Amino acid sequence: MTAVAVYYSSSEEETVALGRQLAVALPPKAVVLLIGDLGAGKTTLAKGIVQGLGAAEPDEVSSPTFTLVHEYGERPKVYHVDLYRIGKAQELESVGLEELLDREAVVLVEWGERFPRLWPTDRIEIHLRRLNDDRREIRVEFAASALMHRERS
């Protein structure tokens, strides 16, 4: 069973705030695909999710386009992956993606839709679509079992 929630954002600040809101519902081990065109707000949303998980502040989060993977926090551990520059699934072996997916961590993946066979079925997909220069539609799709509320201390 798949559930869908749709949100709208009119600024970077609102997108970061939505990321913080979504973070509290993520389980300790999750794969989250951030899907959208260039400039849709994937990294901006990731900033809020990373902050909401308590792993780093938004200004510490940047797109890992050239390094492919950024690591944040201790517990929970967050990996932010960007597959924009990857052309073939075989190239991912050098990244160690399989190992990341086995860890007790939240793995945020930009451009993951390019390699659909790599991801678990209980992944969370967040589709970001630019409606105009400032406004975004953010659609969250998840299996009913994929989200749970985190206990915050």
N, C-alpha and C positions, 0 to 999 in steps of 0.2 A: 504494500500500500504506500503510495507516494503522497506527500502533503506539499502544498505550495503556499507561500506567503509572499505578497507583493508590497514593496515599500517604494516611496518616492523621496528623493533628496534634491534640494535646491542649492546646496553649497558643499564645499569640501568639509566644513565643520559638521554638517548634518550627516555626511557619509561616514566620517570618523565616529560620530556618536552612534550611528546604526551599527557599525562594526563592534563597538563596545557592548551594545545591547545583544547582539547575536552571540558574542563570545560567552556570555554567562550560560547559554543553553548547550554549548558544545561539550561532548564527553571528553575525558582525558586523552583518548586516542581517537583521532578523527582525520579523515582526508576531506579537504574542502577545495573544490575546484572553483576558481574565480574566472569566469568566462565573459569576454566582451572585447570589443574592438580596442585599438589603441586609443588612449585618452578616455576610456569609459569610466575609470575610477577604481580599477582593480587594486592598485597599490594603496590608494587612499583608504579603501575599505579594509585592506590588510592592516594598515596602521591602527585602526580602531579595534580590530580583533586582537592584535598583539597586545595593545594597551589593556583591553578588557580582560585578557587572560593574566595580566600582571607581569608580562614577560619583558616589556620595554615601553618606553614613551614613544608617541607618534613621530617625534623628530629624529628618533634613532632608527626608524624603519625606512628602508629605501628599496627600490626595485632591484632584485638580484639578477638583472639582465645579463651582465657580463660574468659574474661569479657563479651564476646559476642557483646557488643556495645560500641563504643567510640563516643563521641560527640565533634564536633569542631565548633568554630565560633559562631557569633551572628546572623548576617544577611549577607549572607545567613547562615543558620544553616545546618551543614552536619552531618549525622549519618553514621558511618562506622560499618557494621554488619558482623560478621563471623559466619556462621552456620555449620562449619566443625564438631563440637562436638555434634550437635543436631541430634538425631536419628529419632524422630517422630515429626510431625507437632504440636501435643498437647503440647510438651515441650516448644514451642514458646510463649505460653500464658504468662509464667512468665517473658518473655523478654519485653513484651509490644509492640511487633512489629506492631500490628494493629494500635495502637495509633501513632506510628512513621509515618506510611504510610499516616495518615490523616493530618499530619502537613505540613506546608509550608516549606519544606526542601528538600535537596538532600539526598537520602538514597542510599548509596553504599553497596551492598550485595555480600559478597564472599560466594560461595557454594550455592547460591540461586536456582540453577537449580535442587537441590534435592527436592524442594517444589514448583513445577511450578504453582500450583493452588492458591498460596498466592498472586501472583503479578498482578498488573493491566495490561490490554492489551497494554497500551501505554508505557510500560517499554522500557528501552534501555538495550540491551544485548551486552556485550563486551566479546568476546571469545579470550582468550590468549593461544597460542600454542607454546611450545618450539621447535624450529627447530634444535638447537644444544646448547652447553653450554651458548653462549652469545646471539644468534639471536632468536627473537620472531616474530611470526605473530600475529597481533592484529586485529581482525575483529569486527567492530561495526555494529550492526543491530538495526534499530529503525523504528518505524512507522513514516511516513512522518510528522505527527503532534506532534511527541514526542520532537523534537529539535526546539529551536528557539534561536536567538542571544540575549544574555544578554546585557543590556545597562550598560556600565562601567562608573563610575564617576572618 
